[in-house]
Amino acid sequence: MEIFSHPEEYSRGCAALREQGSLGFVPTMGALHAGHVALVRAAKARDRFCAVSIFVNPTQFGPNEDLARYPRQLEGDCELLRSEGVDLVLAPEAAAVYPNGFATFVEVEGLGGRLCGASRPGHFRGVATVVLKLLLWTLPSRAYFGQKDAAQLAVIRRMVRDLNVPVEIVACPIVRDADGLALSSRNAYLKAEERRAALAIPASLREIEDAVRSGERRLGMLLGNARARIAETPGLKLDYYEAVDPDTLLPRQELAAPALFAVAAFCGKTRLIDNWVFEG
C-alpha cells in the first residue's frame, strides 16, 4: 500500500492503476471504524483497485464546531487500510488541498441549505468542494459513501450530475454497533451516560419503521412521536427530525416512497445524525 501526502503524486499513482483496471474510491476524514471498512470492502468487491483519502476538511466545519478536537489517528488508520488490501492512500495537509490564494468553492444551491445545511451554514459548500477535488485527483470508476450521511449523499450526487463528473456514486448501507447506534467517528466523544441517551435516536427510527409497517401513514403523527421521543430523553437536544425526498431533501407532504426520515440531535456537545428510508 502506497501512502501519499502530495495530491499530484497520488494522481499519478491512481492513473497507473486505472490503466490496469477499475478503481474504487472511499473518501474519509479518518478515525476509521467498521463503517469505513464496509465501504472499502464494497469497493474491493466491485473494483480491481481501491484508493482511500484521509483528510479532516477544515472548510466543512463552522467556527464553533469540533475541527480542533476531531479524532486523528493516521498511523492506526493506515494499518487498518493495509490489512483490508487498500492500494493507495492520500493523506494530505490542508495547505496541499487549499493552497495560498485558494478562492474557488462549489455551491449546490437549494440542496446545500437543507437538513444539515440549514443547521450548519457553509457545511455542504465545504463538502462539495473537497469531494470534487478528491474525485478529480482520483478519477475513479466509482466512489463509495455511507447512507448515514444522507444529505451529503444527495448533495454529492447532484454535484456529480450537474458538473458531468464521470464517476458513479455508490451508497452503502448504514453500519450499526451492537446496540443499534449508527457508527460514527464522533461516537468516541460520548461518555457512557451520553451513549445510553443516544440510543433513543435509532430507537425512534425503528418506531417509525414499525408504525409504517403496521399501516400508519400520517406523517404528522410519525414525526410528532419521534420528535417527542428525542425531546423527552434527558441529555438529547433535537436539531431536526424531518421526512424528505431523498434526492431533493424537500419535505414530504404525505408518506410516499421513497421518503427519507432524517434526524440530527445533540448528545451533550456531540452532534449525531441517523436516518431510515421508506422504500414502499
Stockholm file with secondary structure:
# STOCKHOLM 1.0

chainA/1-280         MEIFSHPEEYSRGCAALREQGSLGFVPTMGALHAGHVALVRAAKARDRFCAVSIFVNPTQFGPNEDLARYPRQLEGDCELLRSEGVDLVLAPEAAAVYPNGFATFVEVEGLGGRLCGASRPGHFRGVATVVLKLLLWTLPSRAYFGQKDAAQLAVIRRMVRDLNVPVEIVACPIVRDADGLALSSRNAYLKAEERRAALAIPASLREIEDAVRSGERRLGMLLGNARARIAETPGLKLDYYEAVDPDTLLPRQELAAPALFAVAAFCGKTRLIDNWVFEG
#=GR chainA/1-280 SS CEEESSHHHHHHHHHHHHTTSCEEEEEECSCCCHHHHHHHHHHHHHCSEEEEEECCCGGGSCTTSSTTTSCCCHHHHHHHHHHTTCCEEECCCHHHHSCTTCCCCCCCTTGGGSTHHHHSTTHHHHHHHHHHHHHHHHCCSEEEEETTSHHHHHHHHHHHHHTTCCCEEEEECCCBCTTSCBCCGGGGGCCHHHHHHHTHHHHHHHHHHHHHHTTCCCHHHHHHHHHHHHHTSTTEEEEEEEEECTTTCCBCSSCCSSEEEEEEEEETTEEEEEEEEECC
#=GC SS_cons         CEEESSHHHHHHHHHHHHTTSCEEEEEECSCCCHHHHHHHHHHHHHCSEEEEEECCCGGGSCTTSSTTTSCCCHHHHHHHHHHTTCCEEECCCHHHHSCTTCCCCCCCTTGGGSTHHHHSTTHHHHHHHHHHHHHHHHCCSEEEEETTSHHHHHHHHHHHHHTTCCCEEEEECCCBCTTSCBCCGGGGGCCHHHHHHHTHHHHHHHHHHHHHHTTCCCHHHHHHHHHHHHHTSTTEEEEEEEEECTTTCCBCSSCCSSEEEEEEEEETTEEEEEEEEECC
//
